[in-house]
Amino acid sequence: MIAKTRLHPQSFLQSCEDGIRGPDMIGSRSGRVLAIGVSALAIGIAQAASAQAPAPAPTEVAVADDAGGIDEIVVTAQRRAERLQDVPLSISAFSQADLRRTDTNDLSRLTNFTPGFNFGKSGFDARPAIRGVRTENVAGNADPTIGFYVDDVYQSRAVQAGQPFIDVQRVEVLRGPQGTLFGRNTYGGAVSVITAVPGDELDFGAEAIYGNYDRIQVQGFVSIPLTETFGVRIAANYEKRDGFVKNIVVPGNDLYDKDTRYIRGTARYAPTENLEIIVRGNYWSEGGNGGQAFGYKPAGILYDPVNLRRSLTNGIYVPFVNSVPLDGIPDINGIDIGTRVNPDPYVTQTQLDAKADLKQYAGSAQVRWSNDDIFARSITSYQQFDYYSNAGDPVGPTGGASVQNRSSDAFSQEFQIGGADTKPLQWIVGLFYFDDKVIDEFRSERVNINDGFNGSGFPNTAKVKSYAAYAQGSYFVTDAIRLTAGGRYTIDDKNFASQGITIIRGVDTVTPNSTFSGSEKFKKFTWRLGADYFITPENLLYSSVSTGFRSGGFNGSAFTNPLIPFAFAPETVRAYEIGSKNRFDDGRFQINVAAYYNDFRDLQIQNGFLSGTPPILLSAIRNAGKAYATGVEIEAIAKPVPELTLNATAAFVKTRYDEYDTTRPGGYATPPGESAIISLAGKRIPYTPATKVTVGGRYDIVTSIGTFTPSANAVMSGKYFNTDYNTVIDVQRSFTKLDLRLAWMSPGDKVGVDLFVNNVTDVAVANRGVFGSQGLNKSFEEPRFYGIRVSFRK
C-alpha cells in the first residue's frame, strides 16, 4: 500500500506559481449578479480568516536551475500546477523570457518554435492548426476547432486568438484533444495564456521598439503591494505600424498595418495561506486597414485553352491573374482570360477603402481556497467583443464590398474542487456554464456609386448556453505507475436566427425581409484514459486515448431553401498517443517525444450534394467526411555549459481525407459528361506540412559591462496546401526562415538593448488560400521585420 505523500511541499497557492488563472470578469445582468454573490462570499471568508498569516505571492513560472541546467517550467495543463516534465501530455510551454527574446507578441510566431502547430490568418481572423486540425469556419454559425484561453477564460471567436501577449507569465500550447478538462471546441488542442499577477514587492518595467514599416511599440507594467495582503498590477501596450502589403492603386491604403491599444488591471488579495482572490479587467482595440478577410492576392487560374474554361483536372496553371476584368493581353495560347497582376506577394491593387475595427472589454474574478487536503476554485468571467472588417475586389475598380460585423457577449462560470497534490490519489471535479450571444452580419454593398448604394445581407444571431460537468483522477498503483481516467458531459443548447435585409438607396435606409429561427441541442460525452510509468523521477513513459468534439451548428441558407439541412452535428476525434519525457546529465539535456494517431469523424465540411427530384446541386455545411492524422513530434533542449542553450523541434505527420465528396470551387464549372460531385478522398488536410523542423541556439558572453547574447532560430518546413483541393495553385512549397538577434543586458539585469531581424531570408509564406468566383486569393505571413528594442526593469 502506498502511503499518502505530498508531491510538492508548498501549499497549493504557492505551488500554483502563476498558474490556474481565472477568466475575465463580470458583465451581463445574470453574470453580474452571480459574480457579485461569489465575490461577496469570498470577501466574507477572507475577513473571517484575516487574522492568519498572508499567503506569499506567486513565484516565477520558470525556475532557474542552480546547477546550470535547463530551467524548470510549471504548467497548469491539467488544471493544477505541475512540473512540465511530469505531465503526460504533449505541451510546449513558453515563459515570459522566452517570449521576449523571440519577439513573440502574439500567437502567430509560436509556429516557429512549436512542433505540430501552424498558424494562418485572413484579415484579423486567426486560423491555428494543430496535428491536422485546422480552423476554417470562423463565422457565428459554428465554433472554432482550437480552444483559446486567457487566464482560464474561453475565447469563443477565432479573432480573439489574435490578442497581444502583454505582461504574460507564460503560454502553453496543448496538442491533441482536450475534451475532458477544457471541454467543447478543443477538438485539435488548446492554447492557454497566463498573465502576470501582483507580487509582494514593488516592481515595474517598460520597453520600446522601433522597426521597419515605422513600427513603434511601447509597453510597460507596474506592480504595487499596497498592503501585506493586497496588491495591484497594471500593464499597457501601444503599437503603431504601417502596412506591409502595399497598395499600388490607392496610396496610403496599405494592408496589415497596426494600430493596437491594450491595458489590463489586476488586483490580488491573499489574506491567508489558504485563500486568494484575483480580479482582472482589460481593454483591447485594433484599428487600421485590416487585411481583406478573403485574401488580398490573386494566385492564378487553372485554365483549359481547348474547351475555353477553368478546369481542375486538365487546366494549365496561369499564375498571378484575376479573371476580371479582361485587360486585352493574351494570357495563354492567345486567349485573354483576365487581368495580370503584380507578382509581388506583398502588393495589392484594390480600390477598396479598407477598414477594420476591433474592441474587447473583458473581466474576471477568481477565488481560490485550499488546505492540506483539498482545494476549491471559482472562476467568473464576462467579455464583450465587437469586430468590423471589409473586403473588396482584389484588382480593378471596386463596385462591391463584403462587410463583416461580428460581436460576442459572453458570460462563464466554473467551479472546481480537487485533492491536494499528493500520492496515491490526485483528483479534480468541476462544473462549467457558458452563455454566449454572437451576432454575425455579412453584408454585400455597392460602393463608389454617386447616388448612394444598394446592397443586401443576412444578420445572423447565434445564442448558446453550454453546461458541463467533468471529473478526472490519477492513482499511483505503485510509486512508479500512475493510472488516469476522466470524463466530461456537455450539453450545448443553441438557437440560431437569420434575417435577410435589403439596402435601398442610402446608408440609413434598410428594409428587413423575413426572419427565420430554430434551435438544437448537442450532447456529448468525452473521456480520457492514461497509463504512465516513471522509470526515474526524470524519465517518464506515458500512453493515452482521449476524445474531443467540436459542437454542432447551423446553415443560414436553410431558411431560403428547405432542401438544405438546418443543423449539422458535432464532429469528433479519438486520439491515441504514446510518449516519453526525459532529462539527463543533471538536467542539462531534455528530450520529449510523442507519437499519435487522430481518427476524425463526422467532419463539418462545406459540402456539395444533390437533393430533390429532379436532383438539384446544393452546397451547405454537413457532417460529410472522415480523415486521419498520424505523426511523431520531438522537442529537445541542451545546455552543455551554462552559457550555451540549444533547442530543436521536429514534426513528421501524414494526413489524409478518407471520405469527402464535394463540388468544384467557385468558377470551375462541371465539364460535360462528368459528375457535379467530386471526391477529395486521399487529399491532404490543409495547413499541415509533412515535415517541419526548427533549430535554435543562444550563447551568453559575460563581460564587465554586461552580458552579450547572440542567438539564431530557423524553421524548415515541407510543402503544404492551403485548400482541400490540393492544387498547384494553393500549394505552399517548402521553405526556410531564419531569425537573428543580438541582445545586451546590463549587470544586474536592469537595462537591455536588443537588435533583431525576423525572417532574414524574407520568405513569403502563404498561410491562407480560398477559392472565389474570380480565382484563388491568398494571404501571406509577415515579411522581413527588423528593429531595436530598449528595455529597463526595476
Order of alpha helices (4+ residues) and beta strands (2+ residues): beta-alpha-alpha-beta-beta-beta-beta-alpha-beta-beta-beta-beta-beta-beta-beta-beta-beta-beta-beta-beta-beta-beta-beta-beta-beta-beta-beta-beta-beta-beta-beta-beta-beta-beta-beta-beta-beta-beta-beta-beta-beta-beta-beta-beta-beta-beta-beta-beta-beta-beta-beta-beta-beta-beta-beta-beta
